[in-house]
Amino acid sequence: MQKKVTRRGFVAGAAAFGAAMASAAGAQSKADYAFATNFKAPEKCFMDQYYDGMLEIAQNIRATQVGAMAKAMEKAYELQRKGGKIYSHMLTGHLAMFTGSPDEHGQPGVLPQRSDRKTKEDFAAMKKGDFLLTNGSGAGIEEARKKGVYVVGITNNYIRTAKTPDGFLRRENTTRIEDICDMVIDSHVPYYNGLVNAPQLPQFRICPSSGNAMALVYWSMTGALANLIGTKGKGSSTEPIEKYLDLALERYLMIGTDRPKVDWVAEKFADLVLAHKARLLVYGHPQQVEPYDGTKNMFVNEAYIVASGTMIAGQYDREASTMKKNDILLLGAFTSDNADEIRVARHGKNVGAYTVAFTPYATDDDSSGLRLFKEVDDAFNTYSDESEGVLDIPGFPKKVSPLTGFTGNVVHWLLMAQWTDHMARRGEMPYYWQGYHEAQGQAYDAAVKPLYDQRGY
């Protein structure tokens, strides 16, 4: 979809910048951390790389994991019926740890997420016959299984799996998730996480996929377990999963039709960063979670210092008082009319920042009155306007399992991917965080963070 910059221009501009960065890095004896100059420009823009990669993950989950997820929830229901307790520790990864927070609409609480992350208390209380869903690893999980807890793991890039090459992760002795679980759900997240292959940055791939995949798996299984509980075990465990994933894919295709708008908004991001040294500040209303490095919202947490994510993303809450004209304010919302988000959007416009939101445009088809999309300069519809979830489950007064976390985060990373594409095509490849969990991640980040601080992107 990128038409304005030629492939030759992309190579020439990025090569000139990469040469300058190589010189700077060489002076610090850190040439390994410079942007590459001897690369072949991609035929597919970064936004489309991300879009196609995430679509493949979602389709693969739908095609291969419905049965496994249903079986896991049947086991959870059986154990609960016999007096066991259900635990959910889907806490590895930035979006994942806040997905399923108790205040998120559509959360029936049947697969209770430990949003305060005090897992030691859970591990101490676990007993034979309990059920644990996890996307992590560690001694606590292994000890729980030894006690007779039934453990279901979800694969992701942070934890060693059967697909992880030797030496890729920082800890060589990381135990494979398959070896500490009774069964494993394959999220189809690639071991390297990022879905964008930026040729200037050969050290790792950028724009993460793990959070989106975790949301799809968690909410699919929530729907399945709710249906088993609501029907006293007589209902289907597969139908809710299939319906949820089919709806997710449908909404994803709808988001895909907005890629031309993503492209020109991302181009404006690049204009502001290069012409005005704009900062990118991210906001979403506080959720009922234990803050993670100051973040209190799933979208802010996903944007800020995340593996394979942009260095430029900062927290609005920390920098609101210094936000200025031509800064960029990005608001992520899973409801359409939150008062805090509307207040922040108005503040951004008052100081002259460029305000952009990804948000539902309505609540259950009603877009009248105050709505976030009306308060910003540009907005993206996440096409998930349900006041609760998307699954109508017997015995539950409100629909369960929302889509807004998944759909909103997809828009977020499409924007970041295409902003990066516009920057790179002008010879200004921005800095990204390599995951600390990767073998060279800490060294890379320590080396390039001062360069980012000096340049601002």
N, C-alpha and C positions, 0 to 999 in steps of 0.2 A: 504493500500500500504506500510505500515511500516513493515519491516521485520527484521531489524538488531538488534533491542532491544526487549527482551522478556517482556511479561506483568509482570512477577515477578520482573525483573530488573527495570522496570518502577516504580513499587510500592515501592521497597526497596530504590532506589536512591532518589526518590521524598520524601519519608517519612523521610529519614535522613536529607535532606535539610529543609523540613518543620519543623522538630523538632528544628533545630537550629534557624529558623526564629521565631518559637513560643517562644523560650527562649528569644530572643532579644526583641520581641514585648512585652512579659510579663514584662520584666524589665522596659519598658516604660509605663506599664499599658494599653497597646493597643493590647491585645491578639486577639481581633476581627479582626485585620488587618494582622494576620499571615497566611501563606499558610496552608491549611489543610493537615493532615497526615493520617487521618482515612478515606481514600477514596477508591473507586473501580476504577481501571484503565479502560479507555475507550477501547472498542473493535474497534472503528473507529477512525483513526488518525484525528488530528485537521484539516488538509487540506481537508479531505473528508467530515468532518462535515460542514465546510464552503461551500464547493462546492455543497453539497446536499441541504443545507439550502437556498442558493441563487438561485439555480435552481427551488426550490419549489416556492419561491417568484415570480420569473419571470413567471413561468407557471401559477400561480394563477392570476397574473395581466392579462395575456393573456386570461385566461378562464373566468374571471368574470368582468373585468373593461372596456372592449372595448366600450360597449354601453354607459357607464357613461362618459367616456372621449370624445366620439363623441358628446354626448348631450351637454357637457360643451362647446365644441368648436363651435357647432351650435349656442349656445346662445351668445358666444363671437362675432361670425360673424354677427349675427342679430343686436346686440347692436352697433357694429362698423358701420354697414351699415346705422344705424339711427343716426349716429353722436357721438356715445359714444367712449370713449378711453379705450384701453386695457392696463392693468398693470400686471406685473408678479413680485411677491415678494416671490419667492421660495428661501428663504435666511436662513432658519433654517437648520443647519448641515453644515459640513465643505466642502465636495465636492459639495453639492447642491448650495451653495452661489456663486460658480464660474462656475458651469455648466450653459451654455447659455450665457457666456460672449460675448460681441459683436465681438471679434476677432476670436472666435472659428469657424473653417471652418464648412460649412454646416448650419450656422446660418442665416436664412432669415430675422430675426428681426420682425416677425409677432407677437411673444409673447415676447415682449422686457423685458429682465431680468434687474432689477435695480442693476447693478453690483457694484455701489458705495454705496449701502445700505442706501441711504438718503431717507428713506421711509416717514419721516415726511413731506417732500415737496410733495410727491405724495398724501398722505392722505389729505393735505390741499387743493390740487387742484381737488381731486375727486368730482364728481357730480352725480346726478341721471342719470342712463342710462349708466354709465361706467361699466367696467368688471375688477374684480381682481382675479388673481390666487395666492394662498398663501399656504405655509405649516407651518405658524406660528399662533400665537394668540396674543391677546392684545387689548387694548382700541381702537387703531387706526382702527383695522378691524371692531370692533363692531360699531364704529361711522360711518365708511364708509357705512356699510350696512344700518344703520338708515337713511343715506342720499339718499339711493336708489341705491347704487352700488350693482351689482350682484356679490356675492362672492362664489368662488369655492375653497374648501380646499382639501389638500392632507394629508392623515394621515401619521404620523411618530412617532418615539419613544420619541421625545423631547417635544411633546405637548400632553396633555391629550386627549384621545379618549374614545369611549365607551368600548374599550377593556382594558384600563389601570386600574389596581387595585387601590383601595383607598389607599393613603399613599405611593404609589410608587414614585411619583414625589416630588420634594423639596417643592413646593408651594401647600399646600393642597387645596387652593381655585382656582387652575388653571381651567379656563373655558374649557369645552370640545369643540373640534373643530367642532363637529356636531351641537353645539348650536349657533355658530356664523356665520355659512355659509348657503347659499341657497342650495348648494349640496356639496357632499364630494366624492372624489376619494379615494378608499381604496388601499394604496400602498402595503398592506400585510406585511409591516415591523412589526416584533413582538414588543410588547411594551418595551421589554428589549433590543432590538437592536442587540446585539451580537449573532452570529450564532454558536459560539464554546463554548461548555460546558467543561471547563477545571476543572477536579475534584479537583485540588489543590486550586482553586480560587472560592469558593462557593458563594462569595458575589455578583458576577455579571458575566454575560456572555461576552466573548471577541470577537473581530474582527467584526466591525460594518457592517450593511447591508443597512442603511438608504440612504447613498449617491448613491449607485447603483440603488436602487428602484426609487429615485427621478429623476435620469437621464432617466430611462426608461419611466416614466410617462411624464416628461417635453417634451422630444423629440418626443414621440408618438403624443402628442397633438399639438406640433408645426407642424408636418406633416399634421395632420387633418385640422388645421386652414389654413395652406398654400394652401391646395387643395381647400378648400371652397373659398378662396380669388381668387386663380388663375382661377377657373371655374365660378366665379361670382355666387356661391351658387348652381350650378348645379351638382358639383362633389360629390363623396362619402366622408363622414366624417369618416367612419369606415375602409375603405380599407387601407388608409395610416397607421393607427394605427396597423392593423393586420399585414401588411407587415413589419413594423418596428420591432414589437415584434417577429415575426417569424424569421427575420434575426438575431435579438439579441440572440434568443435561438439557432439558428444554429451556430453562432460564439461561443457561450458559450460552446456548445458541442465540438467544435474544440479545444478550450482552455483546456477542460478537458482531451484531449489526451496527453497533455504535463505535466500531474501531476507527472510522474516519474522524469522528469527533475526538476520540482519544488522541489521535495523531496531531490534530491542530492545537488541542489544549497542551499536549506535551511539548509541542514546538514553542508555545508561548512560555512555558516553564523555562525552556532553554534560553529564550530571548531575555527573560528577566534575570536569570542567573548570570549570564554573560555580560549583559549591559549594566546591571545594577547590583551585582553581587547579592542577589536575593537569597534569603534563607528559606528553607522549607520547614514549616511548623505544622505539626499534625495534632488534631484534637478529636476526641470522642468522649461522650459523657462518662463519668465514673461508674464503674460496675461494682458489685459486691464481691470484691476479690482482695486478696492481700497484694498490695502494690509490688510490682517487680521493677526495681531500679527507678522508682518514681511513677511508673506507668500504671494506670488504673482502668484501662480500656483495651479491649482485644485488638482493635485496629492500631492504636498508638503503640501498644506493646509489639505488634508485628512489624511496625515501621522502624522502631528505634533500636539501633545496635543489634540487628538480627543477622544471623549467618546468611551470607549471600545477598545481603541487603545494602541499600545505599548508606553512605556515611553522612549525607547531607540532611537526612531526616532528623528533626529535633522535636522536643516536646513543647507544645504551645504553653502548657502550664508553667514551664520553667522560664519561658522567654516572652511571655505575653506583654510584659511592661516595656519591652524594647522592640516589639514588632513595629515595623515602619513601612512607609510607602514602598510599593514594589516588592515587598516580601511576598511569599506564597503561603497561604493558609489552606491546608487540606483537611477537610472534615469528613470523618468516616462515621456513618450512622446505620444502625439496624432498626431504627424507628424513624418515622417521617417528620415528627413534630416535637422532638425533645427540646425543652425550654433552655437547657444549658447550651446545647449546640446552636440554637438560634441566637442566643445572646453572644456567643463567641463569633459567629458569622457576622453579626452586626458590628462587633468591635473591629473585626478585620476590615470591613468595608469603610468604617469611620476613619481608620488610619491610612487607608489607601492601599492596603494589601490586595493581591489578586486572590479572591476566595473561590475555592472549588470544593464541591462535595460529591461523594458517592452515597446514595441514600435511596430508600423507597420514595416514590413520589406521592404516595397516598397511604391511607390506612384502610384496608378492606375496601378498596376502590373509591374511597372518599378523599379527595385532595383539596377540599375547601378549607378556608381559614389559614392559620399560620402553618407553613410547611417549610422545611429547611431548604428545599430546592428553589424556593422563591426568594430566598434571602442571600443567595450567593451569585457571583458573576457567571459561573458555569457549573452545571451539575450533571451527574450521570445517574440514571435510573438503575437500581439494582434488581428491578422487576420482582421484588419479593415484598409485597405490601401487606402481608397477613399480620393481623394484630397478635396472633399467637403462632402456632406452627402450621404445617401443611398437611398433616395426617389426622384424619377423623377416626379416633379410636374408641371402641365401646368402653363405657365405664369412666371415661375421662371427659369432664365438662368442657374443656378447651382443647383445641387441636394441638398436637404435639410436634416437636422437631421442626425448628425454623430453618430457612434457607439463607437468611440475610447475612450471617457470618461468612458463609462460603461465597455468595455472590458479591458481597461488598469487597472482600479481600481479593477476589479475582480482578475487579476493576482497579483496585489499588496497584496491583503489580503490573497490570497492563500499562497504566500510566507511567510507572517508574521505568518499565522496560523501554517504552517509546521515548520518554525524556532522555534516557541514556543513549538511545539510537540517534536522536537529534544532536546531542552533545558530541558524540563520537564522530559523526559525519562532519562536524565543524572542527575536528582536531582537538576536542576538549573532553576526552574520555573521563568521566567522573570516577571517584574512588568508591570502592565497595568493601564491606567487611568479609573477610574469609572466616569461616566458622572456627571458633576456638577448639571445637572437638576434632578438627582435622589436624593432621600431623604437623603441618607447617603454619597453621592458622594464627597462633599467637605471635610467632615471629613476623609473619607478614603484616599483621595489623599494627604491631609496635613500630615497624619500619615505616609504614606509609601514613600513619595517623598524623605525624608532624607535617608531612607534605600536604595532607588534606587541610590541616589547620591553617597553613600558610595560604593556600589557594581558595579555600571555602567551598569546594565541591570535589 
